């Protein structure tokens, strides 16, 4: 990791537990990032950077997670006996 990016990665890891769960994982809510910045005294340009980087990390994670889920479901349907289980 490049020097200076640790804050954004740590923020993302801390905030990932705030996402909504349902049939699929939702994004980290804006309000959760706002409260995180308030609690940690992150202000000004650095706050804008936290919002920017956490949102980008979150999108990358959600894209990866959706792809992994899709591959898992696809592999489950290709396994022997899958047609028998689906009846």
Buried (B, 14 or more C-beta within 10 A) or exposed (E): EEEEEEBBEEBBEBBBEBBEEEEEBEBBEEEBBBEBBEEBEBEEEEBEBBBEBBBEBBEEBBEEEEEEEEEEEEEEEEEEEEEEEEE
